[in-house]
């Protein structure tokens, strides 16, 4: 949904309540595990967060708190939503004077703990109240071979809203910007000094 002003918390809550019972807006739910289905554009970005298992643990914790959305121009509603299959969230974005309000549901969550690597991630899929159709997977990974931790965003999508179809090159640019900014947000979350609760 495209808007001319920032939606209120009450409006976002109503939007989420309306979207929660709806099905995913694309048929290939879970396909981001394997790649990109035909007919979709892709967005893929991977970057290093730092060395060691402690960095991995901090990256997992950051992801569980949706820190990849702390870009300055995107806001997750609500960041206390659990990372569990079926959880529904909204993302408010600011783009060239417009606001977007988009609904997503967690399609799947996965975790691997092997001697050679550790992986944690999940994918969100679009609901009918989203300007795009598709899926976005977030992953953090530690590799024993070089003791490095990386963050990866991998997505497939196509426009759903008519204005997004008309401005598809701009839409792809915004998606690329989110991928790079989300990496920076994760890197900041991992290196930020830990506070004791």
Secondary structure, DSSP 8 states (H G I E B T S, - for coil): -EESS---HHHHHHHHHHHHTS-BSSS-TTGGGT---TT-EEEEEEEEEEESHHHHHHHHHHHHTTGGG-SSSEEEETTTS--STT-EEEEEEEETTEEEEEEEEEEEEEEEE-SSEEEEEEEEEEBTTSSEEEEEEEEEEEETTTTEEEEEEEEEEEE-SHHHHHTHHHHHHHHHHHHHHHHHHHHHHHHS-----
